[in-house]
Amino acid sequence: MPPKRGRPIGLKLLVLLLVPLLSLAALWGFAAVLTGGDGLRLLEINTMVGKLADPSEKVNIRLQQERLATMEFMTGRRAAHDLAAQRTATDRAVATFLRSTGELEGVPDDLGIQLTVVKIELGRLKEVRGQVDRRTAAPLTVLGVYNRMVDAAFRMYDKMILVPDMALYRQARAVTALGEAKELLSRERALIVVVLAAGKMSLEEQTAVRETIATRRLVFGQALSHLDAGLRGPHERLAASPVYRRFLEIEETLRGQAAGAPLPPSSASWAADGERLWAAVERNQAQAVQGLVRRVTPTAVAILVKIGVAAGVGLLAVVASLLVSLRFRRRLVRELAELRDAATELAQRRLGGLVRRLREDPRAPAETTPLRIQARTAEVADIAAAFNSVQSTAVDAAVGQARLRHGISRVFVNLARRNQSLLHRQLLQLDVMEKQTSDPETLEELFKLDHLTTRMRRHAESLIILSGEAPGRSWRRSVPLVDVLRAAAAEVEEYARVEVALPPKLELKGAAVTDVVHLLAELIENATLFSPPTTRVDVRAMHTPDGLVVEIEDRGLGLQQSDLDELNARLATSPEFDLAQSDRLGLFVVARLAARRGVKVSLGPSPYGGLTATVLLPEELFAEQPALSS
C-alpha cells in the first residue's frame, strides 16, 4: 500500500544515512587525494626525467665538450674540423631536447619559465660560434656564454626535483650539487687551456680562476655533507685519492699565481691531470645518479602501496559501509511496510468486517487474529504489540457499541410496536365513530384526527424500519398501483397539494405494498415540506425498459449539486442510521426500504426549479409482468 501523503520513511532513512556515508566518502577522497598527489608527482618525475632531464643532461655534456674544444680551437690546440664535429653532436642533442620539450604538457609555471630561459640561452649558440670563427670574441667572453647556458640548465633542475619523500629529496639536491661541482671542474679545465696557451694569467683570468676554484670547493663540500654514507663513499675516496690531491695542488698554484707572471714548469701536466680527474668525477657522478635511481624505485613502490591502501581499502570500506547501510535501511523499511500493511488490513478489513458482522448479529463471535510481524527491531515489535492491544480494545468497544445499538433498536422496536398497536386500535375506533356520526362538522374533525393518526402510525413504522425490523402491516392480495400512489399521498399532512397522475394499470404484490407506500410517502412529504405551500407536488408513473418509474416533482428552491451528490450517495448505499442526523430521518428510512425491496431512488433538479425524486420499481414487485410500454 503506497503512502497517502508526505515522504516515505525509506527516503528519510536514505537521507539520514547519506550524511555519515558522504562524510566517510569525503575522508576517503581526502586520503586518496593526498596519496594520489604523491603518485601524480611520481608520474611527473618519470615524465620529466624522460622528456626533460635526460635530454638536457645530454645537452650539458655536449656543451661542456664543445666549450673545451672551443677554447682549444681558439688557442690553436684543436683543428677546425674537430670543432665542427663537436658542434654537430651538440646540435643533435639540442634538437632532441627541443623536440622532447615541445611534447610536454601541464608544465608548472616556475619550471616553464626556467625552460624558456634555457631555450633563450641555447639560441645564442649560433651567435657565439660565429664570433669564435671570426675571432671577434675574447676567450673569457665565449666562456661566459657557454657558462650561462649550463647555469640555466641547472636552475631548471632545481625546479624539477619533485620527489615526494623528504630524505630522498635532500639526496637528489646533493646529487644535483655534485653535478654543479662537476660543471665548475669543466670550467676550470677550459680556463687552464686558456692560461696554458698564454703562459701567464691576466688580471681578468686570475679573477675568473679564483672564483671558479672557490665556488667548486664550496659546492663540492656542501654536496658531500648532505650525501648519506651510501652515496658519499665513492666521492670521499676520490677526495682522498692522489689524482684529486694533485688537482688541489694545481688549484693552489693557480690561486697563488700573480697576474702577468710566467707559469711554473709543472704547468705542462695541468691539462693531463685535469683530464684524469674529470674521468674519475664523471664515473662517480654516474654512480651517484644510478644509486639515486635505485632508491627512487622502492620509494615509488611504497607510495604506490600507500595509494593502493588509501584508494583500494578505503573504497572497499566506503562500499561496505554503503552496502551495510542500505541493507539496514531495506530491512527497516521492509519491517515498517509489513507493519503498515498489517495495520491497514486490521483497520480496513478485520475490524470493518467485525463491525459489519456485529451490526447484523450482535451475538456473532468477536475474535480476531493478532498481528504477526517478523521484526528484529525492538521498536517495531513494540508497535506491533501495541497494535494488538489497540485491536483488543477496539474489538471490545465494537462489541459494546453493537450491543448498545442492538439494545436501543430493541427499545425503539418495542416502543414503536406499542405505539403501532395503540394507533391501530385508535384508527379502528375512529372508523367506528365515523360510521356512527352524521354531523358533517364532527365527521370532518374525525377525518382530520384519522389522517393525523395515520401519519403517526407511519412515523412509528419508521422507527421499526430503522431498527432493522419489518412493519406489522401487510397485504395478502395485490393492490392496484393507483391505490398505492393515493395511499402514499394520503399519509402526508398537505395531501391536498399532491396531484397523482393516472398510472399504468398494474398491481403491486401485497408483500411489497407497505414498504412502497411508506417509501413514496416519505418522498412526497419531503417534497411538500421543502416547497412553497401555494405550489403543487406532481406524482407520475410510467413504464421504462428497466421497470416502472415513479417521479415526485416539487417546485421548491432545489439544492446544490454537491448536496444532491451526497444525498444520492446515502440513498444508494443505505448507510447506518446516525442519531446526529435525525433531521434527515426520512432519507434513512427511504434508503432502508429501497435496499430491502431492490428499489433505486435518486434525486435530481426539476425543470420548475425544485427537485425531482425518481423511484425505479423493479418488475418483480408487481403481480403481473406485462410488456413494458409507455
C-alpha positions as CSV (number, residue, x, y, z in Angstrom):
1,M,0.0,0.0,0.0
2,P,1.7,3.3,-1.1
3,P,1.9,6.2,1.4
4,K,-1.0,8.7,1.2
5,R,1.0,11.8,1.9
6,G,4.4,13.0,3.0
7,R,7.7,11.5,2.1
8,P,8.3,7.7,2.6
9,I,10.5,6.7,5.6
10,G,12.8,4.9,3.2
11,L,13.7,8.3,1.6
12,K,14.2,9.8,5.1
13,L,16.4,6.9,6.2
14,L,18.4,7.3,3.0
15,V,18.9,11.0,3.6
16,L,19.9,10.2,7.2
17,L,22.4,7.6,6.2
18,L,23.8,9.8,3.4
19,V,25.3,12.2,6.0
20,P,27.8,9.7,7.5
21,L,28.3,8.0,4.2
22,L,29.2,11.2,2.5
23,S,31.5,12.2,5.3
24,L,33.2,8.8,5.0
25,A,33.5,9.2,1.3
26,A,34.9,12.7,1.8
27,L,37.5,11.4,4.2
28,W,38.4,8.6,1.7
29,G,38.6,11.2,-1.1
30,F,40.8,13.4,1.0
31,A,43.2,10.5,1.8
32,A,43.2,9.4,-1.8
33,V,44.0,12.9,-3.0
34,L,46.9,13.1,-0.5
35,T,48.4,9.8,-1.6
36,G,47.3,10.3,-5.1
37,G,49.2,13.6,-5.2
38,D,52.4,11.6,-4.4
39,G,51.5,9.2,-7.2
40,L,51.0,12.1,-9.6
41,R,54.3,13.5,-8.6
42,L,55.9,10.2,-9.3
43,L,54.3,10.2,-12.8
44,E,55.6,13.8,-13.2
45,I,59.1,12.7,-12.2
46,N,59.0,9.9,-14.7
47,T,57.8,12.2,-17.4
48,M,60.3,15.0,-16.6
49,V,63.2,12.6,-16.5
50,G,62.3,11.0,-19.8
51,K,61.4,14.2,-21.7
52,L,63.4,17.0,-20.0
53,A,66.2,15.9,-17.6
54,D,67.8,13.2,-19.8
55,P,67.8,15.3,-23.0
56,S,69.0,18.4,-21.1
57,E,71.8,16.4,-19.4
58,K,73.0,15.3,-22.8
59,V,72.9,18.9,-24.0
60,N,75.0,19.9,-21.0
61,I,77.6,17.2,-21.7
62,R,77.8,18.3,-25.3
63,L,78.1,22.0,-24.3
64,Q,80.9,21.1,-21.8
65,Q,82.8,19.2,-24.5
66,E,82.2,22.0,-27.1
67,R,83.3,24.7,-24.6
68,L,86.6,22.8,-24.0
69,A,87.0,22.2,-27.7
70,T,86.3,25.8,-28.5
71,M,89.0,27.0,-26.0
72,E,91.4,24.6,-27.6
73,F,90.5,25.8,-31.1
74,M,90.9,29.4,-30.1
75,T,94.3,28.6,-28.6
76,G,95.4,26.7,-31.6
77,R,95.4,23.2,-29.9
78,R,92.5,21.8,-31.9
79,A,91.7,21.7,-35.6
80,A,88.6,23.3,-37.1
81,H,87.1,20.1,-38.4
82,D,87.3,18.6,-34.9
83,L,85.4,21.6,-33.5
84,A,82.8,21.2,-36.3
85,A,82.2,17.6,-35.4
86,Q,81.7,18.6,-31.8
87,R,79.3,21.3,-32.8
88,T,77.3,18.8,-34.9
89,A,77.0,16.5,-31.9
90,T,75.8,19.4,-29.8
91,D,73.3,20.5,-32.4
92,R,71.8,17.0,-32.5
93,A,71.5,17.0,-28.7
94,V,69.8,20.4,-28.7
95,A,67.4,19.4,-31.4
96,T,66.4,16.3,-29.5
97,F,66.0,18.4,-26.4
98,L,63.8,21.0,-28.1
99,R,61.7,18.2,-29.8
100,S,61.2,16.4,-26.5
101,T,60.2,19.5,-24.5
102,G,57.8,20.5,-27.2
103,E,55.7,17.4,-26.3
104,L,55.5,18.3,-22.6
105,E,52.0,19.3,-21.3
106,G,51.0,20.7,-17.9
107,V,54.4,22.0,-17.0
108,P,54.4,24.1,-13.8
109,D,54.7,27.8,-14.3
110,D,58.1,28.2,-12.5
111,L,59.6,25.3,-14.4
112,G,58.2,26.6,-17.6
113,I,59.9,30.0,-17.0
114,Q,63.3,28.3,-16.5
115,L,62.7,26.1,-19.5
116,T,62.1,29.2,-21.6
117,V,65.4,30.7,-20.2
118,V,67.3,27.6,-21.2
119,K,65.9,27.8,-24.8
120,I,66.8,31.5,-25.0
121,E,70.4,30.8,-23.9
122,L,70.7,27.9,-26.3
123,G,69.5,30.3,-29.0
124,R,72.8,32.2,-28.6
125,L,74.9,29.2,-29.8
126,K,74.9,30.4,-33.4
127,E,76.0,33.9,-32.5
128,V,78.9,32.8,-30.2
129,R,80.1,30.3,-32.8
130,G,80.2,33.0,-35.4
131,Q,82.3,35.2,-33.1
132,V,84.6,32.3,-32.5
133,D,85.0,31.6,-36.2
134,R,85.6,35.3,-36.9
135,R,88.0,35.6,-33.9
136,T,85.9,38.6,-32.8
137,A,85.4,37.5,-29.1
138,A,87.8,37.0,-26.3
139,P,88.1,33.5,-24.7
140,L,86.6,34.7,-21.4
141,T,83.6,36.2,-23.2
142,V,83.0,32.9,-25.1
143,L,83.3,31.0,-21.8
144,G,80.7,33.3,-20.2
145,V,78.2,32.5,-22.9
146,Y,78.6,28.7,-22.5
147,N,78.6,29.0,-18.7
148,R,75.3,30.8,-18.8
149,M,73.8,28.1,-20.9
150,V,74.8,25.4,-18.5
151,D,73.8,27.5,-15.5
152,A,70.3,28.0,-16.9
153,A,70.0,24.2,-17.2
154,F,71.0,23.7,-13.5
155,R,68.5,26.3,-12.4
156,M,65.9,24.4,-14.3
157,Y,66.9,21.2,-12.5
158,D,66.2,22.9,-9.2
159,K,62.6,23.3,-10.2
160,M,62.4,19.7,-11.4
161,I,63.1,17.9,-8.1
162,L,59.6,16.6,-7.3
163,V,60.5,13.6,-5.2
164,P,57.7,13.3,-2.5
165,D,60.0,11.7,0.1
166,M,61.9,14.4,2.0
167,A,65.0,12.3,2.7
168,L,65.2,11.3,-0.9
169,Y,64.6,14.9,-1.9
170,R,67.7,16.0,0.0
171,Q,69.8,13.3,-1.6
172,A,68.6,14.4,-5.0
173,R,69.5,18.0,-4.3
174,A,73.0,16.9,-3.2
175,V,73.5,14.8,-6.4
176,T,72.5,17.9,-8.4
177,A,75.0,19.9,-6.4
178,L,77.7,17.3,-7.3
179,G,76.7,17.9,-11.0
180,E,77.3,21.6,-10.5
181,A,80.7,20.9,-8.9
182,K,81.5,18.8,-12.0
183,E,80.4,21.7,-14.2
184,L,82.7,24.0,-12.3
185,L,85.6,21.5,-12.8
186,S,84.8,21.6,-16.5
187,R,85.1,25.4,-16.5
188,E,88.4,25.1,-14.6
189,R,89.7,22.8,-17.4
190,A,88.7,25.4,-20.0
191,L,90.4,28.2,-18.1
192,I,93.5,26.1,-17.7
193,V,93.6,25.7,-21.5
194,V,93.4,29.5,-21.9
195,V,96.1,30.1,-19.3
196,L,98.4,27.5,-20.6
197,A,98.2,28.9,-24.2
198,A,99.2,32.4,-22.9
199,G,101.9,31.0,-20.4
200,K,100.6,33.5,-17.9
201,M,97.3,34.9,-16.4
202,S,95.8,38.2,-17.0
203,L,94.0,40.0,-14.2
204,E,90.6,39.0,-15.5
205,E,91.7,35.4,-15.9
206,Q,93.1,35.4,-12.4
207,T,89.8,36.6,-11.0
208,A,87.8,34.0,-13.0
209,V,90.1,31.2,-11.9
210,R,90.0,32.1,-8.3
211,E,86.1,32.5,-8.3
212,T,85.7,29.2,-10.1
213,I,88.0,27.3,-7.7
214,A,86.4,28.8,-4.6
215,T,82.9,28.0,-5.9
216,R,83.8,24.5,-6.9
217,R,85.3,23.6,-3.5
218,L,82.3,25.2,-1.7
219,V,79.7,23.4,-3.8
220,F,81.6,20.1,-3.6
221,G,81.9,20.3,0.2
222,Q,78.3,21.1,0.7
223,A,77.2,18.3,-1.6
224,L,79.3,15.8,0.3
225,S,77.9,17.0,3.7
226,H,74.4,16.3,2.5
227,L,75.0,12.9,1.0
228,D,74.4,9.8,3.2
229,A,77.1,7.1,3.6
230,G,75.8,5.0,0.7
231,L,76.2,7.8,-1.9
232,R,79.1,9.7,-0.2
233,G,81.6,6.8,-0.2
234,P,82.9,7.0,-3.8
235,H,83.3,10.8,-3.6
236,E,85.2,10.6,-0.3
237,R,87.6,8.0,-1.7
238,L,88.1,10.3,-4.8
239,A,88.8,13.3,-2.5
240,A,91.5,11.2,-0.7
241,S,93.0,9.9,-4.0
242,P,96.3,11.1,-5.4
243,V,94.6,12.4,-8.5
244,Y,92.4,14.7,-6.5
245,R,95.2,15.9,-4.3
246,R,97.3,16.6,-7.4
247,F,94.5,18.7,-8.8
248,L,94.2,20.6,-5.4
249,E,97.8,21.4,-5.7
250,I,97.2,22.8,-9.2
251,E,94.3,24.9,-7.9
252,E,96.5,26.2,-5.1
253,T,99.2,27.1,-7.6
254,L,96.7,28.9,-9.8
255,R,95.2,30.8,-6.8
256,G,98.7,31.9,-5.8
257,Q,99.8,32.8,-9.4
258,A,100.3,36.5,-9.8
259,A,98.8,38.3,-12.8
260,G,101.3,38.6,-15.7
261,A,103.8,36.2,-14.0
262,P,105.0,33.2,-16.1
263,L,103.6,29.8,-15.2
264,P,105.8,27.3,-13.4
265,P,107.3,24.4,-15.4
266,S,104.9,21.9,-13.7
267,S,102.0,23.5,-15.7
268,A,102.8,21.3,-18.6
269,S,101.0,18.5,-16.9
270,W,98.0,20.5,-15.7
271,A,95.7,19.6,-18.7
272,A,96.5,15.9,-18.4
273,D,95.9,16.0,-14.6
274,G,92.6,17.7,-15.1
275,E,91.5,15.2,-17.7
276,R,92.3,12.2,-15.3
277,L,90.3,13.9,-12.5
278,W,87.5,14.6,-15.0
279,A,87.2,10.9,-15.9
280,A,87.1,9.9,-12.2
281,V,84.5,12.6,-11.5
282,E,82.3,11.6,-14.4
283,R,82.5,7.9,-13.2
284,N,81.5,8.9,-9.6
285,Q,78.7,11.2,-10.9
286,A,77.2,8.4,-13.0
287,Q,77.4,6.0,-10.0
288,A,75.7,8.6,-7.7
289,V,72.9,9.1,-10.3
290,Q,72.4,5.4,-10.6
291,G,72.3,4.9,-6.8
292,L,69.7,7.7,-6.5
293,V,67.6,6.0,-9.2
294,R,67.8,2.7,-7.3
295,R,66.5,4.4,-4.2
296,V,63.6,6.0,-6.1
297,T,62.2,2.7,-7.1
298,P,61.5,1.4,-3.5
299,T,60.1,4.8,-2.6
300,A,57.8,4.7,-5.6
301,V,56.7,1.2,-4.7
302,A,56.0,2.4,-1.1
303,I,54.0,5.3,-2.4
304,L,52.1,3.1,-4.8
305,V,51.3,0.8,-1.9
306,K,50.0,3.7,0.1
307,I,47.9,4.8,-2.8
308,G,46.5,1.3,-3.1
309,V,45.7,1.1,0.6
310,A,44.2,4.6,0.7
311,A,42.3,4.2,-2.5
312,G,41.5,0.4,-2.6
313,V,41.0,-0.4,1.0
314,G,39.3,3.0,1.6
315,L,37.0,2.4,-1.3
316,L,36.2,-1.1,0.0
317,A,35.4,0.4,3.3
318,V,33.1,3.0,1.7
319,V,31.4,0.4,-0.4
320,A,31.0,-1.9,2.6
321,S,29.5,0.9,4.7
322,L,27.2,1.7,1.8
323,L,26.0,-1.9,1.5
324,V,25.5,-2.3,5.2
325,S,23.6,1.0,5.5
326,L,21.4,0.1,2.5
327,R,20.8,-3.4,3.9
328,F,19.8,-1.8,7.3
329,R,17.6,0.7,5.5
330,R,15.9,-2.0,3.4
331,R,15.3,-4.3,6.4
332,L,13.9,-1.5,8.5
333,V,11.7,-0.3,5.6
334,R,10.5,-3.8,5.0
335,E,9.6,-4.2,8.7
336,L,7.8,-0.9,8.7
337,A,6.0,-1.7,5.4
338,E,4.9,-5.1,6.8
339,L,3.7,-3.3,9.9
340,R,1.8,-0.7,7.8
341,D,0.2,-3.4,5.6
342,A,-0.8,-5.4,8.7
343,A,-2.3,-2.3,10.4
344,T,-4.1,-1.3,7.2
345,E,-5.6,-4.8,6.9
346,L,-6.6,-4.6,10.5
347,A,-8.3,-1.3,10.1
348,Q,-9.9,-1.8,6.7
349,R,-10.7,-5.5,6.7
350,R,-10.7,-7.2,10.0
351,L,-12.2,-4.5,12.2
352,G,-14.5,-3.4,9.4
353,G,-15.7,-7.0,8.8
354,L,-16.1,-7.5,12.5
355,V,-18.2,-4.3,12.9
356,R,-20.4,-5.4,9.9
357,R,-20.9,-8.9,11.5
358,L,-21.8,-7.4,14.8
359,R,-24.2,-4.9,13.2
360,E,-26.0,-7.8,11.6
361,D,-25.8,-10.1,14.6
362,P,-24.6,-8.7,17.9
363,R,-24.1,-12.2,19.2
364,A,-21.6,-13.1,16.4
365,P,-18.1,-14.2,17.7
366,A,-15.8,-11.2,18.2
367,E,-12.4,-12.9,17.7
368,T,-9.7,-11.5,15.5
369,T,-6.2,-12.8,14.6
370,P,-3.4,-10.8,16.3
371,L,-0.7,-9.1,14.1
372,R,2.3,-11.3,13.4
373,I,5.3,-9.5,12.1
374,Q,8.8,-10.8,11.5
375,A,10.5,-7.9,13.2
376,R,14.1,-7.8,14.5
377,T,13.8,-4.2,15.6
378,A,12.6,-3.9,19.1
379,E,10.6,-0.7,18.5
380,V,8.8,-2.2,15.5
381,A,7.9,-5.3,17.6
382,D,6.7,-3.0,20.4
383,I,4.5,-1.1,17.9
384,A,3.1,-4.4,16.6
385,A,2.3,-5.4,20.3
386,A,0.7,-2.0,20.8
387,F,-1.5,-2.5,17.7
388,N,-2.6,-5.9,19.1
389,S,-3.5,-4.2,22.3
390,V,-5.4,-1.5,20.3
391,Q,-7.1,-4.2,18.4
392,S,-8.4,-5.9,21.6
393,T,-9.6,-2.6,22.9
394,A,-11.3,-1.7,19.6
395,V,-12.9,-5.1,19.4
396,D,-14.3,-4.7,23.0
397,A,-15.5,-1.2,22.1
398,A,-17.2,-2.5,18.8
399,V,-18.9,-5.3,20.7
400,G,-20.1,-2.9,23.4
401,Q,-21.3,-0.5,20.8
402,A,-23.1,-3.2,18.8
403,R,-24.8,-4.5,21.9
404,L,-25.8,-0.9,22.9
405,R,-27.1,-0.2,19.4
406,H,-29.0,-3.5,19.4
407,G,-30.4,-2.6,22.8
408,I,-31.5,0.8,21.6
409,S,-33.0,-0.8,18.5
410,R,-35.0,-3.2,20.6
411,V,-36.2,-0.3,22.7
412,F,-37.3,1.5,19.6
413,V,-39.0,-1.5,18.2
414,N,-40.8,-2.2,21.4
415,L,-42.0,1.4,21.8
416,A,-42.9,1.6,18.1
417,R,-44.8,-1.6,18.1
418,R,-46.7,-0.5,21.2
419,N,-47.5,2.8,19.6
420,Q,-48.4,1.0,16.4
421,S,-50.8,-1.2,18.3
422,L,-52.4,1.7,20.1
423,L,-52.6,3.7,16.8
424,H,-54.2,0.8,15.0
425,R,-56.8,0.5,17.8
426,Q,-57.3,4.2,17.6
427,L,-57.9,4.0,13.8
428,L,-60.4,1.3,14.3
429,Q,-62.2,3.4,16.9
430,L,-62.2,6.4,14.7
431,D,-63.6,4.3,11.8
432,V,-66.5,3.2,14.1
433,M,-67.1,6.8,15.2
434,E,-67.1,8.0,11.6
435,K,-69.7,5.4,10.6
436,Q,-71.9,6.4,13.6
437,T,-71.6,10.2,13.0
438,S,-73.9,12.0,10.6
439,D,-72.9,15.6,11.6
440,P,-70.7,17.0,8.8
441,E,-68.6,19.2,11.1
442,T,-68.0,16.4,13.5
443,L,-67.3,14.0,10.7
444,E,-64.7,16.4,9.3
445,E,-62.9,16.6,12.6
446,L,-62.9,12.9,12.8
447,F,-61.4,12.7,9.3
448,K,-58.6,15.1,10.4
449,L,-58.0,13.0,13.5
450,D,-57.9,9.9,11.3
451,H,-55.4,11.4,9.0
452,L,-53.2,12.6,11.9
453,T,-53.3,9.1,13.4
454,T,-52.3,7.6,10.0
455,R,-49.2,9.8,9.9
456,M,-48.4,8.9,13.5
457,R,-48.6,5.2,12.5
458,R,-46.1,5.9,9.7
459,H,-43.6,7.5,12.0
460,A,-43.9,4.6,14.3
461,E,-43.2,2.3,11.4
462,S,-40.2,4.4,10.5
463,L,-38.7,3.6,13.9
464,I,-39.3,-0.1,13.3
465,I,-37.7,0.1,9.8
466,L,-34.6,2.0,11.2
467,S,-34.2,-0.7,13.8
468,G,-33.9,-3.3,11.1
469,E,-37.4,-4.9,11.6
470,A,-40.4,-5.1,9.3
471,P,-43.6,-3.2,10.0
472,G,-46.6,-5.2,11.2
473,R,-48.9,-4.1,8.4
474,S,-49.1,-6.3,5.3
475,W,-51.5,-7.2,2.5
476,R,-52.2,-10.7,1.3
477,R,-53.6,-9.7,-2.1
478,S,-52.2,-7.5,-4.8
479,V,-53.1,-3.8,-4.7
480,P,-53.6,-1.6,-7.8
481,L,-50.8,0.9,-8.4
482,V,-53.2,3.8,-8.4
483,D,-54.3,2.9,-4.9
484,V,-50.7,2.6,-3.7
485,L,-49.9,6.1,-5.0
486,R,-53.0,7.6,-3.4
487,A,-52.3,5.8,-0.1
488,A,-48.8,7.3,-0.1
489,A,-50.2,10.8,-0.8
490,A,-52.9,10.3,1.9
491,E,-50.2,9.8,4.6
492,V,-48.8,13.3,4.0
493,E,-50.1,16.3,6.0
494,E,-50.6,18.5,3.0
495,Y,-52.1,15.8,0.9
496,A,-54.4,18.4,-0.8
497,R,-51.3,19.8,-2.7
498,V,-50.4,16.4,-4.2
499,E,-51.7,15.6,-7.7
500,V,-51.4,12.0,-8.7
501,A,-51.5,11.3,-12.4
502,L,-53.3,8.2,-13.6
503,P,-50.6,5.5,-13.6
504,P,-50.5,2.3,-15.7
505,K,-52.9,-0.4,-14.8
506,L,-50.6,-2.5,-12.7
507,E,-51.0,-4.3,-9.3
508,L,-48.3,-4.3,-6.7
509,K,-47.7,-7.5,-4.8
510,G,-49.2,-7.4,-1.3
511,A,-45.9,-8.2,0.5
512,A,-44.3,-5.0,-1.0
513,V,-47.3,-2.7,-0.6
514,T,-46.5,-1.4,2.9
515,D,-42.8,-0.7,2.1
516,V,-43.5,1.0,-1.2
517,V,-46.3,3.2,0.3
518,H,-44.0,4.2,3.1
519,L,-41.1,4.9,0.8
520,L,-43.3,7.1,-1.5
521,A,-45.0,8.8,1.4
522,E,-41.6,9.9,2.8
523,L,-40.5,11.3,-0.5
524,I,-43.9,13.1,-1.1
525,E,-43.7,14.6,2.4
526,N,-40.2,15.9,1.8
527,A,-41.5,17.5,-1.4
528,T,-44.3,19.3,0.4
529,L,-42.1,20.4,3.3
530,F,-39.4,21.9,1.1
531,S,-41.6,23.7,-1.4
532,P,-43.9,26.8,-1.1
533,P,-47.4,26.0,0.4
534,T,-49.0,27.5,-2.7
535,T,-47.3,25.1,-5.1
536,R,-48.3,21.6,-6.0
537,V,-46.4,18.3,-6.0
538,D,-46.8,16.1,-9.0
539,V,-46.7,12.3,-8.8
540,R,-46.3,10.5,-12.1
541,A,-45.7,6.8,-13.0
542,M,-44.5,5.4,-16.4
543,H,-43.0,2.3,-17.9
544,T,-39.3,2.1,-18.8
545,P,-37.2,-0.7,-20.1
546,D,-35.7,-1.1,-16.6
547,G,-39.0,-1.2,-14.8
548,L,-41.7,1.2,-13.5
549,V,-40.5,4.8,-12.7
550,V,-42.4,7.0,-10.3
551,E,-41.4,10.7,-10.4
552,I,-42.2,13.0,-7.5
553,E,-41.7,16.6,-8.5
554,D,-41.9,19.8,-6.4
555,R,-41.4,23.5,-7.2
556,G,-39.1,24.4,-4.4
557,L,-35.7,26.1,-4.3
558,G,-33.8,23.0,-5.1
559,L,-30.3,22.0,-3.8
560,Q,-26.7,22.5,-5.0
561,Q,-25.1,19.7,-7.0
562,S,-22.7,18.8,-4.1
563,D,-25.7,18.3,-1.7
564,L,-27.5,16.3,-4.3
565,D,-24.5,14.0,-4.8
566,E,-24.2,13.5,-1.0
567,L,-27.9,12.6,-0.7
568,N,-27.8,10.3,-3.7
569,A,-24.8,8.5,-2.2
570,R,-26.7,8.0,1.0
571,L,-29.7,6.6,-0.9
572,A,-27.6,4.3,-2.9
573,T,-25.5,2.8,0.0
574,S,-28.1,2.6,2.7
575,P,-25.8,3.8,5.5
576,E,-26.3,3.0,9.1
577,F,-28.6,5.5,10.9
578,D,-26.7,8.3,12.6
579,L,-28.5,9.8,15.6
580,A,-26.7,13.1,15.0
581,Q,-28.6,13.5,11.7
582,S,-32.1,12.9,12.9
583,D,-33.3,15.9,10.8
584,R,-32.9,13.6,7.7
585,L,-34.7,10.7,9.2
586,G,-36.9,10.2,6.1
587,L,-33.9,9.7,3.9
588,F,-32.5,7.0,6.1
589,V,-36.0,5.3,6.0
590,V,-36.2,5.6,2.2
591,A,-32.7,4.1,1.9
592,R,-33.5,1.2,4.1
593,L,-36.8,0.4,2.3
594,A,-35.1,0.8,-1.1
595,A,-32.4,-1.6,-0.2
596,R,-34.9,-4.1,1.2
597,R,-37.0,-4.2,-2.0
598,G,-34.3,-3.6,-4.6
599,V,-35.7,-0.2,-5.5
600,K,-33.5,2.6,-6.9
601,V,-34.1,6.1,-5.6
602,S,-32.3,9.2,-6.9
603,L,-32.7,13.0,-6.6
604,G,-32.2,15.5,-9.3
605,P,-33.1,19.0,-10.3
606,S,-36.6,19.8,-11.6
607,P,-37.4,21.9,-14.6
608,Y,-39.5,24.1,-12.3
609,G,-36.6,24.9,-10.0
610,G,-37.2,22.3,-7.3
611,L,-36.3,18.7,-7.0
612,T,-37.5,15.5,-8.8
613,A,-37.3,12.3,-6.8
614,T,-37.1,9.3,-9.2
615,V,-38.1,5.9,-7.9
616,L,-37.4,2.8,-10.1
617,L,-39.6,-0.1,-9.0
618,P,-38.3,-3.5,-10.4
619,E,-40.7,-5.7,-12.3
620,E,-40.6,-8.5,-9.6
621,L,-42.6,-6.3,-7.2
622,F,-45.7,-6.4,-9.5
623,A,-48.3,-9.2,-9.6
624,E,-48.1,-9.4,-13.4
625,Q,-45.3,-8.8,-15.8
626,P,-46.8,-7.0,-18.7
627,A,-44.9,-5.9,-21.7
628,L,-43.3,-2.5,-20.7
629,S,-44.7,0.3,-22.8
630,S,-45.1,4.0,-22.3
